[in-house]
């Protein structure tokens, strides 16, 4: 087997290398497995090259965990959050939690990540897996098979998984077989020449994704979780900070309830037991997809 991981582009153009470390468990011992060039040609970042943002670990497994960090020839950056196969990705990041509460001297990154994991487990138990999914048949405009598909809402947090097929479906992978446009809530299949699939109108597309509101739910639920722990250890008196975070979380939960209520009431006459509450069939407007999906890739 092999595992493919990815990371965000560096913010500093002085970065020259990416160091990749692997462990057999989230909090296991991480050992360096590769140090690769940070750019496509191994030279300093310029307009003539691109950042390298992926790596395939030929001996990796679905249970492998990875951390990355950048090197600029003098200093190393901090390690990234631990990452693993896509189905174990969290609904928010450590940095997103840090942006809503002050964590310095209070919690380590590992402690924050464990809190996110605990919170997300509860969200998935309550809301189901996947959080949202649409199924659409492959469509045509005149004789041309269409490669762009809409999930049903814009400004989503993440596309989790994409499947293609009929009774037996094959999972496709980001950047290898499709691209995602989270701003417009779309995916675009890569051409066969670029390692994509040969589209067939007899087959279906299933897109599992995370709506943005669940990202916000995870951020503020994690912040509340951490602050409640802190209040407990400091005498049990609720802080002003916790009151503010709790109020914001209540607003998000109210929006989520309204969203789910609207979905259920509008979908009930079309409810299909073969799809379920978190999966529904979506008829694609391919003309609109071609227009909206022309930007933001």
C-alpha positions in Angstrom: 0.0 0.0 0.0 0.9 3.7 -0.2 -0.3 6.8 1.5 -0.4 10.2 -0.1 -0.3 13.3 2.2 -0.5 17.0 1.4 0.2 20.3 3.1 -0.3 24.0 2.6 2.2 26.1 0.7 4.8 27.8 2.9 4.2 31.5 3.6 8.0 32.3 3.4 9.7 32.1 0.1 13.0 31.2 1.8 11.9 27.6 2.5 14.1 25.1 0.7 13.1 21.7 2.1 10.1 19.8 3.6 10.9 17.2 6.3 8.3 14.4 6.6 8.1 12.2 9.7 5.9 9.1 10.3 4.6 7.2 13.3 2.4 4.2 13.7 -0.1 6.0 16.0 -1.2 9.6 16.7 1.0 10.1 19.8 3.7 7.5 18.9 7.3 8.2 18.1 7.8 10.1 14.8 10.8 9.3 12.7 12.0 11.2 9.6 11.2 9.2 6.5 12.0 11.8 3.9 13.4 15.3 3.3 12.3 16.6 -0.1 12.8 19.8 -2.1 10.2 22.4 -1.3 9.9 23.5 -5.0 9.4 21.7 -8.2 12.9 22.3 -9.5 14.8 22.3 -6.2 15.7 26.0 -6.5 14.6 29.0 -4.5 10.9 29.9 -4.9 10.4 32.1 -8.0 7.8 32.7 -10.7 9.4 29.9 -12.8 8.7 27.1 -10.3 5.9 25.8 -8.0 5.7 24.7 -4.4 5.7 21.0 -3.7 2.7 20.2 -1.5 2.3 16.4 -1.7 4.3 13.3 -0.9 3.5 9.6 -1.5 4.8 7.2 1.2 5.2 4.0 -0.7 5.4 2.0 2.5 2.6 3.9 4.4 -0.6 2.3 5.5 -4.1 3.7 6.4 -3.0 3.7 10.1 0.2 5.7 9.5 0.4 9.2 11.0 2.5 12.0 9.6 4.0 15.4 10.6 5.7 17.8 8.4 7.9 20.9 8.9 9.8 23.4 6.7 13.5 24.2 6.6 15.0 27.4 5.2 18.6 26.4 5.3 19.1 27.7 8.8 16.0 27.1 10.9 13.1 24.6 11.1 9.5 25.6 11.4 7.1 24.1 14.0 5.7 20.7 13.2 2.3 20.5 11.5 -0.7 18.9 13.2 -0.6 15.1 12.8 -2.3 13.9 9.7 -3.5 10.6 8.5 -5.9 9.1 5.9 -8.8 11.3 4.9 -11.6 9.6 6.8 -9.8 10.5 10.1 -9.4 14.2 9.4 -10.8 16.5 12.0 -13.6 19.1 11.5 -11.3 21.9 12.5 -7.6 22.5 13.0 -5.5 23.4 16.1 -4.8 26.8 14.6 -8.5 27.6 14.1 -9.0 26.9 17.8 -6.1 29.1 18.7 -7.7 32.0 16.8 -10.8 32.0 19.1 -9.2 31.5 22.5 -5.7 32.2 24.0 -3.9 28.9 24.3 -0.4 30.1 25.1 0.8 28.5 28.4 -2.5 26.7 28.9 -2.6 23.8 26.4 -0.1 22.2 24.1 -0.9 21.5 20.5 -1.3 17.8 21.3 -3.8 18.6 24.0 -5.8 20.8 21.7 -5.8 18.1 19.0 -7.0 15.5 21.5 -9.9 17.9 22.5 -10.8 18.3 18.8 -10.9 14.6 18.4 -13.1 14.1 21.4 -15.5 16.8 20.3 -15.6 15.6 16.7 -16.4 12.0 17.8 -19.5 13.3 19.5 -20.5 15.4 16.5 -20.3 12.4 14.2 -22.2 10.2 16.7 -25.0 12.7 16.8 -25.1 13.9 13.2 -24.0 10.7 11.4 -21.3 9.9 8.9 -20.9 11.4 6.3 -22.2 14.7 7.6 -23.5 15.4 4.1 -23.5 13.6 0.8 -25.0 14.1 -2.6 -25.4 11.5 -5.4 -25.8 12.5 -9.0 -25.8 10.7 -12.3 -23.1 11.6 -14.8 -24.7 14.1 -17.2 -24.3 15.5 -20.6 -24.8 18.8 -22.5 -25.7 17.7 -25.9 -23.1 15.0 -26.6 -20.5 16.2 -24.2 -20.1 14.4 -20.8 -19.8 16.9 -18.0 -16.9 16.9 -15.5 -18.1 19.5 -12.9 -20.5 18.6 -10.1 -22.1 20.7 -7.4 -22.6 19.5 -3.8 -25.7 21.7 -3.2 -24.2 24.6 -1.3 -21.3 27.0 -1.6 -18.5 28.0 0.9 -18.2 24.5 2.3 -15.3 23.5 4.7 -14.0 20.4 2.9 -14.7 17.7 0.3 -14.1 14.5 2.3 -14.5 11.7 -0.2 -15.6 11.2 -3.9 -16.9 7.9 -5.3 -17.6 7.0 -8.9 -19.4 4.0 -10.3 -22.7 2.2 -10.2 -23.4 -0.7 -7.8 -19.7 -1.0 -7.1 -18.1 2.4 -6.6 -14.4 3.4 -6.8 -13.0 6.0 -4.5 -11.3 8.9 -6.2 -8.6 11.1 -4.7 -8.0 14.8 -4.6 -5.4 16.1 -7.0 -5.0 12.7 -8.5 -8.4 12.3 -10.1 -10.4 15.4 -9.2 -10.0 19.0 -8.0 -12.2 20.6 -5.3 -13.5 24.2 -5.3 -14.7 24.7 -1.7 -15.7 28.4 -2.3 -18.3 27.3 -4.9 -19.0 23.8 -3.4 -17.8 21.9 -6.6 -15.6 19.2 -7.8 -14.1 18.8 -11.2 -12.9 15.5 -12.6 -9.4 15.6 -14.1 -9.1 14.4 -17.7 -7.9 10.9 -18.5 -4.7 12.4 -19.8 -4.1 13.8 -16.3 -4.8 10.5 -14.5 -8.5 11.1 -14.2 -11.4 8.7 -15.0 -13.2 8.1 -18.3 -16.7 9.4 -17.5 -19.6 7.2 -18.4 -23.3 8.5 -18.3 -24.4 5.1 -16.9 -22.5 5.8 -13.7 -23.1 8.0 -10.6 -21.0 10.4 -8.7 -21.2 10.6 -4.8 -19.6 13.5 -3.1 -19.2 13.4 0.7 -18.4 16.8 2.2 -18.4 18.9 5.4 -20.6 22.0 5.4 -18.9 25.1 6.9 -21.2 25.3 9.8 -19.9 22.0 11.2 -16.4 23.5 11.1 -17.6 26.4 13.2 -19.4 23.9 15.5 -16.2 22.0 16.1 -14.1 25.1 16.7 -16.3 26.6 19.4 -17.3 23.2 20.9 -13.5 22.5 21.3 -12.9 25.9 22.8 -15.7 25.4 25.3 -14.4 21.9 26.1 -11.0 23.3 26.9 -12.2 26.2 28.9 -14.5 24.1 31.0 -11.6 21.8 31.8 -9.6 24.9 32.9 -12.4 26.3 35.0 -12.8 22.9 36.7 -9.1 22.8 37.7 -9.1 26.5 38.8 -12.0 26.2 41.2 -15.1 25.7 39.1 -16.0 29.4 38.6 -17.1 30.2 35.1 -14.8 32.7 33.4 -16.0 35.6 31.2 -14.1 34.0 28.4 -16.2 30.8 28.7 -19.4 32.8 28.8 -18.5 34.5 25.5 -17.5 31.2 23.8 -20.7 29.5 25.1 -22.8 32.3 23.7 -21.2 32.0 20.3 -21.6 28.2 20.4 -25.3 28.7 21.2 -25.7 30.9 18.1 -24.1 28.2 15.9 -26.2 25.4 17.4 -29.3 27.5 16.8 -28.3 28.1 13.1 -27.6 24.4 12.7 -31.0 23.4 14.1 -32.7 25.8 11.8 -30.7 24.5 8.9 -31.5 20.9 9.6 -35.2 21.7 10.2 -35.4 23.5 6.9 -33.7 20.5 5.1 -36.0 17.9 6.6 -39.2 19.9 5.9 -38.2 20.6 2.3 -36.9 17.1 1.6 -39.6 15.1 3.3 -41.9 14.8 0.2 -38.9 13.5 -1.8 -37.4 11.3 1.0 -35.7 8.2 -0.4 -34.9 5.4 2.0 -32.1 4.2 -0.2 -30.2 7.4 0.4 -31.1 8.3 4.0 -31.1 11.6 5.8 -27.4 12.6 5.1 -27.4 11.4 1.5 -29.7 12.7 -1.1 -30.0 12.6 -4.9 -29.1 16.0 -6.5 -30.1 16.9 -10.0 -27.2 18.8 -11.6 -27.7 22.0 -13.6 -24.6 21.5 -15.8 -25.0 24.8 -17.6 -24.8 26.6 -14.3 -21.9 24.4 -13.2 -19.9 25.3 -16.3 -20.5 29.0 -15.6 -19.8 29.1 -11.9 -17.2 26.4 -11.9 -15.1 28.3 -14.4 -13.4 30.2 -11.6 -11.6 29.4 -8.4 -9.8 26.2 -9.3 
